[in-house]
Amino acid sequence: MDLRSLLRILSSEANLRILSLLSTRAMNPRELARLLNRDESDVSRRLRVLEKAGLVEGRWGRVGGKNVRMYSLKVDELKIRFNPGEIHVEGREEEYTLPLEEERPSVGVFVGREEEIEELQNRREAVLVVYGIAGIGKTTLVAKAFPRAFWHHVTGTEGVEHFFWRAGMFLQSLGRGELIEYLRTGGNDEKTILELLKEGVENTNATIAVDDLHQCNDEGFFRVLRFLARRMRRGKIVVTSRIKPPLGVEGVFYLRLRGLRPEEAYNLALLRKGSITPGEFAEAYRITKGHPLALNLLFESTARGEAWGRENFFEFLFEEVYRSLSEPERSLLGIMSLFNDPIEYEALKRLYPGRGLFPALHSLLNRGLVERIGEGYAVHDLVRSFARETSSLSPGDYYLSYADYLLEKDSPEAFLRAFRYVVRVNAAERFKELTGIRLRRFREVVVEFPKTYMKILQEAEDNPYIEAEKAEIEFQRGLFEKAEERWLRVKDALGGIQKANVLTFLADLYLEKEEIEKAREYLEESRKLAEELNEPLVWLWHVMEETKYLYFAGRIEEALESAFRELEFARKAKAGPDTEALVLLHIGDILGALKRNEEALRYYLDAKELCEAHNVSFRANITYFELAKSYYHLGRFEEASHFARNAAEYFLRVRNYRRAVDSLAYLVVSLIGLRALDEAEKEAREMVKIGQATRYPLSWAGYIFLGVIEVLRGKDGGKYFKLGKEHLKDKLWLYDAIMEELGKVIDLDKIPITSRS
Ligand code: ADP
């Protein structure tokens, strides 16, 4: 590859982001696409180019009958040397830091503010707040003072969970995946989220900017900031707000931002206008008091003298500037002012078809009417309301057209934004289509963004498709009765895959409630619909539920057959590695129940390989746990302890204590099997510690294990047994199960104290 092409590749921000993400670990295109909010096909194409350039390395693996490509960095540094007559690039020691964050506003012309910048950069408080009126320069100041900050723009429509997700992704890109793992696996305990967020920021020493906090109407956000202010020792949160937010005093520094100082404003005038007379400048400063946005508009307008002193100063300025705009510029400004969100250039091309977009946008940017925020463009807040009044456009078609643009993106966030626009124009005829898209492409939205999605749904008018979605959120949150009531009310008004989805959920709900007959009825209905629709995805849902039903009914052999059909449909429906691995686990579990452990092991190993190749960590660790169990039952304690330890460490890290304890239990019994008593003791104590914090019953097995360990050392383990039994006295079945597993590694008859009484 020649140098010119190499530099061209490196000049793409998307490519640089990919390289930066790969520096944390190897990833596949699908995962990268998700982190970057881009299409998988686009990411794959870029990876191929980067590979050809020798910057990354791809490796094929064959997993579950499919080829999967994993990419890692081949070069982690580049050195460019300028020699007489040639330029030389080497792969080491190059130092350039390019902020790789999407939403941060780009700072163009900038003057002064040295004191403020120094103050902000040197403060020790964890939370820094810059507040002041609109257009005074808060955002610009923070972007300038913290050029590497991760940027979060508060919009008022998205709740704090949106912030958690974005911060989680950001921390993951710095190699701290705990928060995002916790969220992905459905974790929603606020205290845990805050701890993980705090640890992530502290460990990466990151700066997070929270822009326009005054727009926030989720009290949760303030709780987050107060918590971080009090507890965070490294890293920073920098907030901008029009009003001073109620965050208390502990760990918070407030900077009230005022206009530019005269000498700063004068510099701005020179940069904007080239030259200005002292008289003219004095008048401009007197009127604007150094307000930078006002100054910018003023320098754009042609009016002079006393006209500046008018009462509706901004309106007047805006009109002045507006008058000087060309027709295309006006029309673009009108369209853009319909939106509060920054709009991507690609989207603008659709909203403003025909030629002339680029020069019009360029001119609006130059005049300070529009600003660039990350990859999008937005009309400045202060200008928007005037621009809206001036324009006679009706937003409906523009919102729908923007929604269509968003739906083409492969990201749940974009999907939610699209849905919001559709709801805003009340386009009920599109609810069916959108909920269909949710089921096919963004199934996880109900678990990952329950509050945000619910809020959007609540703003929509009554509609069965909307109701069914609300019910699913409720179901996922454990509000089974509410969900049941809603689903029963609307199910007959639904059609298509939405109906199929509801029928299988109802079957599931009745299985959970042990109302087997009802579950069977809904399964029957869902089978008919699956036959009618004949879509692999719908069949997959149906068959998954059927397996569960057959297993429940004790028809294990049939459940096994059904599980194999799951696998067939999961592959046909291209349901993705996570679902496919889940199905492999189902097969393994059922084989285990049939005591066909060697075969079960084979499916677990397949699942393991699949998860590892695609970096689906949660499922991978569930698989490790199942493997540990299988190996344990086969008496292969070495392997069992290896997998149990991996799983335990992971679940502890993502604060999933139930699964951590489940894994620790197998770890301890395997270690006892290996007679590694010191290690076993350590892990058993860990179990007890978790029990004291969480009261999760299996944790108390830790005491019993400690007792056994003492006995094996020739001592008296009596006091531990007693404690264990006491804690489990209402759960004798669990006690028996623990003893049964222990019976596989020690001769219980030699420990009379373990009898039930
Ligand atoms: P706020 O966040 O307070 O609403 P912004 O940071 O968006 O204000 O600034 C408003 C306008 O003023 C922007 O167009 C910005 O470019 C300009 N501006 C703000 N501060 C400065 C500065 N120090 N130098 C030059 N221009 C500035």
Residues whose N, C-alpha, C, O or C-beta is under 5 A from the ligand:
A	BS01	ADP	V109 F110 V111 R113 I133 A134 G135 I136 G137 K138 T139 T140 L141 P292 L293 G368
